[in-house]
């Protein structure tokens, strides 16, 4: 839980992003006005595309960081059964303007659920 706690510190749950595959889970949180995305694939092996025009940091469940480099206005995140955290660092700071703020409007809130229930669902 250490990475989850660090990267989602001081965020607010916004909702679920569209699923291109039924096994993909992608949730968006807000840190200030910047989106932070948590995504994984319950089956493993799929990827998830997000809009971006600048490199965006991605942190895996163990706290390892990398930069996702955009191509044609999108980044592709390779998913496994473990979550990855997009647009954040292991220290919980957001990469300003890495993901567009419009992503926050695309999220569909889950009724009567918040960050606590999301974390229970994740683990």
C-alpha positions in Angstrom: 0.0 0.0 0.0 3.0 2.4 0.3 3.0 3.5 -3.3 -0.8 3.8 -3.4 -0.7 6.0 -0.3 2.1 8.2 -1.6 0.7 8.8 -5.1 -2.9 9.3 -4.1 -2.0 11.5 -1.1 -4.1 14.7 -1.2 -6.1 13.6 -4.2 -9.9 13.5 -4.5 -11.7 10.7 -6.3 -13.5 11.9 -9.4 -14.8 8.7 -11.1 -14.3 5.9 -13.6 -12.9 6.5 -17.1 -14.4 4.7 -20.2 -13.3 1.0 -20.6 -12.1 0.1 -24.1 -12.0 -3.6 -22.9 -14.3 -5.1 -20.2 -11.2 -6.2 -18.1 -9.7 -2.7 -17.9 -10.2 -0.5 -14.9 -9.2 3.2 -15.0 -10.1 5.7 -12.3 -9.3 9.4 -12.2 -8.5 11.4 -9.1 -7.9 15.1 -8.9 -4.9 16.8 -7.3 -5.7 20.5 -7.5 -6.8 20.9 -11.1 -4.6 18.1 -12.4 -5.9 14.6 -13.1 -4.1 11.5 -11.7 -5.2 8.2 -13.3 -5.0 4.7 -11.7 -5.4 1.9 -14.2 -5.0 -1.9 -14.4 -6.3 -4.9 -16.4 -7.9 -7.7 -14.5 -6.8 -10.2 -17.2 -3.4 -8.5 -17.8 -1.9 -7.8 -21.1 -4.0 -4.9 -22.5 -2.9 -1.3 -23.0 -4.8 1.9 -22.3 -4.4 5.1 -24.3 -4.7 8.6 -22.7 -4.5 12.0 -24.3 -1.2 13.8 -23.8 1.1 16.1 -25.8 4.0 16.1 -23.4 5.8 13.2 -21.6 3.8 11.9 -18.6 5.2 10.1 -15.6 4.0 6.6 -14.8 4.6 4.8 -11.5 4.1 1.1 -11.0 2.9 -0.6 -7.8 6.5 -1.0 -6.6 7.2 2.8 -7.0 9.3 2.5 -10.1 8.9 5.5 -12.4 9.1 5.9 -16.1 8.0 8.6 -18.6 5.3 7.8 -21.2 6.2 9.6 -24.4 3.2 10.8 -26.5 2.8 9.9 -30.2 0.0 11.6 -32.2 -1.4 13.3 -29.1 -1.7 10.1 -27.0 0.3 8.0 -24.6 -0.1 4.2 -24.4 0.1 2.6 -21.0 0.8 -1.1 -20.9 -1.3 -2.7 -18.2 -1.0 -5.8 -16.0 -3.1 -7.0 -13.1 -1.3 -4.5 -10.8 -2.2 -0.8 -10.9 -0.1 1.9 -12.5 -0.4 5.5 -11.6 -0.3 8.1 -14.4 0.6 11.8 -14.1 2.1 11.5 -10.7 5.4 10.7 -9.1 6.2 8.3 -6.3 6.3 11.3 -4.0 2.7 12.2 -4.8 3.4 15.3 -6.9 1.5 15.9 -10.1 3.2 16.5 -13.4 1.5 19.7 -14.3 -0.3 19.7 -17.6 0.8 16.1 -18.4 -2.7 14.9 -18.9 -5.4 17.3 -20.1 -7.8 18.7 -17.4 -10.7 17.7 -19.7 -10.0 14.1 -18.6 -11.7 15.1 -15.3 -15.0 15.7 -17.1 -14.8 12.3 -18.8 -14.9 10.4 -15.5 -18.2 8.8 -14.6 -18.7 9.0 -10.8 -19.6 5.8 -9.1 -22.7 6.3 -6.9 -22.0 6.9 -3.2 -18.4 5.7 -3.6 -15.3 7.6 -2.7 -11.6 7.0 -2.3 -12.0 4.6 0.6 -14.2 2.3 -1.3 -12.0 2.5 -4.4 -9.0 1.4 -2.3 -11.1 -1.6 -1.0 -12.0 -2.5 -4.6 -8.4 -2.2 -5.7 -7.1 -4.6 -3.1 
